[in-house]
Amino acid sequence: MKRELVACIAMALLVVGCAPYPRYTKHIVVAPRETPIVGERHTTDDYIRLGLILREYLGKPYRGKSKYQDGLDCSMFTHDVFRKFNRTILPRMVEEQLREGKEVKRSRLAFGDLLFFRTERRKISHVGIYIGYYEFIHASTSRGVVISNLTEKYWAERYAGARRILDKDSSEPTP
């Protein structure tokens, strides 16, 4: 009888010890939803190369505010990154970049998608590149090229949409 009781307790501890995470907790952990894209043909090397290009720009100062001024503003940043990555030529202005690629729902964002924001009242006037886990890299007027989070109140209130420039079904840029 004692042996059976010990075996039952050991079995119960084993089952409880193997549970991955308590089903009900007081603390809610919300992890970003990263959904894999079916049929994706970009390689890990492609994404590493794009990440290295993005890293080159981190910390560079913001300059210029139009297509007629030299310097790096948000749309010139995205223009340069995609030209370096796979020779995709994006238009120079934010409003024009908004018409490129395919529209993407916020819940389906993927690394390399362009994110658009309304920073000047109702006008879409800012663009950045999604890098995952609700973060994006962009040329900020006050801090230069930085990484920000979509959940920050400022960006969450101004988010206007996203476009997929990298065609996930081929390694060629989208028309």
C-alpha positions in Angstrom: 0.0 0.0 0.0 2.8 2.4 1.0 4.7 1.6 -2.2 1.6 2.3 -4.4 1.0 5.6 -2.6 4.7 6.7 -3.2 4.3 5.6 -6.9 1.1 7.7 -7.3 2.8 10.7 -5.7 5.9 10.3 -7.9 3.7 10.0 -11.0 1.7 13.1 -10.0 4.9 15.1 -9.5 6.2 13.9 -12.8 3.1 15.0 -14.7 3.0 18.4 -12.9 6.7 18.9 -13.4 6.4 18.3 -17.2 3.6 20.9 -17.6 5.1 23.7 -19.8 3.4 26.7 -18.1 0.6 27.1 -15.7 -2.7 27.3 -17.6 -4.1 30.2 -15.4 -1.8 32.8 -14.0 -2.1 36.2 -12.3 0.4 37.7 -14.7 -0.6 38.0 -18.4 2.3 37.6 -20.7 1.6 39.1 -24.2 4.2 38.0 -26.7 4.3 39.6 -30.1 2.7 37.3 -32.8 5.2 36.6 -35.4 3.4 34.6 -38.1 5.5 32.8 -40.6 4.7 33.5 -44.2 3.8 30.4 -46.2 5.8 30.0 -49.4 8.5 32.4 -48.4 11.6 32.1 -50.5 13.9 34.7 -49.0 16.8 33.0 -47.2 18.2 33.7 -43.8 21.2 35.3 -45.5 18.8 37.7 -47.3 17.4 38.9 -43.9 20.8 39.0 -42.3 22.1 41.2 -45.2 19.1 43.5 -44.9 19.6 43.7 -41.1 23.3 44.6 -41.7 22.3 47.4 -44.1 19.8 48.7 -41.5 22.5 48.6 -38.8 24.8 50.8 -41.0 22.3 53.6 -40.7 21.6 53.5 -36.9 22.7 56.8 -35.3 23.0 58.7 -38.6 21.6 62.2 -38.2 18.4 63.4 -39.8 18.9 66.0 -42.6 16.6 67.5 -45.2 12.9 67.6 -45.5 12.3 67.5 -49.2 13.4 65.9 -52.4 15.4 69.0 -53.1 17.6 69.1 -50.0 20.6 66.9 -49.5 20.5 64.6 -46.5 18.8 61.7 -44.9 15.1 62.0 -44.1 12.7 59.1 -43.5 11.8 58.5 -47.2 15.4 58.8 -48.3 16.4 56.3 -45.7 13.9 53.7 -46.9 14.8 54.5 -50.5 18.5 54.0 -49.9 18.0 50.8 -47.8 16.0 49.0 -50.5 18.3 50.2 -53.3 21.3 48.7 -51.5 19.4 45.5 -50.5 18.0 44.4 -53.9 18.1 47.3 -56.2 14.5 48.2 -55.6 14.0 51.8 -56.5 11.4 53.4 -54.3 10.0 56.9 -55.0 11.6 59.7 -53.1 8.6 61.0 -51.2 6.5 59.3 -48.5 3.2 59.7 -50.3 4.6 58.1 -53.4 6.1 55.2 -51.4 2.7 54.5 -49.9 1.5 53.5 -53.4 4.3 50.8 -53.8 4.1 47.1 -53.0 1.1 45.4 -51.4 -1.0 46.5 -48.5 -0.4 44.5 -45.3 -2.6 44.2 -42.2 -1.0 45.2 -38.9 -1.4 41.7 -37.6 0.6 40.3 -40.6 3.6 42.6 -40.5 6.9 41.0 -41.6 10.5 42.0 -41.4 11.2 44.6 -44.2 7.6 46.0 -44.5 7.3 49.7 -44.8 5.2 51.4 -42.0 3.5 54.7 -42.6 2.4 57.3 -40.0 0.4 60.5 -39.9 2.8 62.9 -38.1 1.5 66.1 -39.7 -2.2 66.1 -38.8 -4.1 63.9 -41.2 -1.3 63.7 -43.8 0.8 60.5 -44.1 4.2 62.0 -43.7 6.5 59.5 -42.1 7.8 56.0 -43.1 10.0 53.4 -41.4 10.9 49.7 -41.9 9.5 47.0 -39.7 12.1 44.8 -38.0 9.9 42.5 -35.9 8.4 42.4 -32.4 6.5 45.6 -33.0 9.8 47.5 -33.6 10.7 49.6 -36.6 13.7 51.6 -37.7 13.3 55.1 -39.1 14.9 58.5 -39.5 13.6 60.6 -36.6 13.8 64.4 -37.0 15.0 64.8 -33.4 17.2 61.7 -32.9 18.4 60.6 -36.4 18.0 56.9 -37.4 16.7 55.0 -34.4 14.6 52.0 -33.5 11.1 52.7 -32.1 8.2 50.6 -31.0 4.8 50.6 -32.5 3.2 50.2 -29.0 4.6 53.6 -27.9 1.7 56.0 -27.5 3.0 58.5 -30.1 3.5 55.9 -32.9 0.4 53.8 -32.0 -1.8 56.9 -32.4 -0.3 57.9 -35.7 0.0 54.5 -37.4 -1.6 54.7 -40.9 -0.7 51.4 -42.5 1.9 49.1 -44.0 3.1 48.0 -47.4 5.1 44.9 -48.4 7.9 45.9 -50.7 9.7 42.6 -50.6 7.7 40.1 -52.6 7.6 37.0 -50.4 7.0 34.6 -53.3 10.2 35.5 -55.1 13.6 37.1 -54.5 12.8 39.8 -57.0 11.5 43.2 -55.9 7.8 43.9 -56.4 7.0 46.1 -59.4 
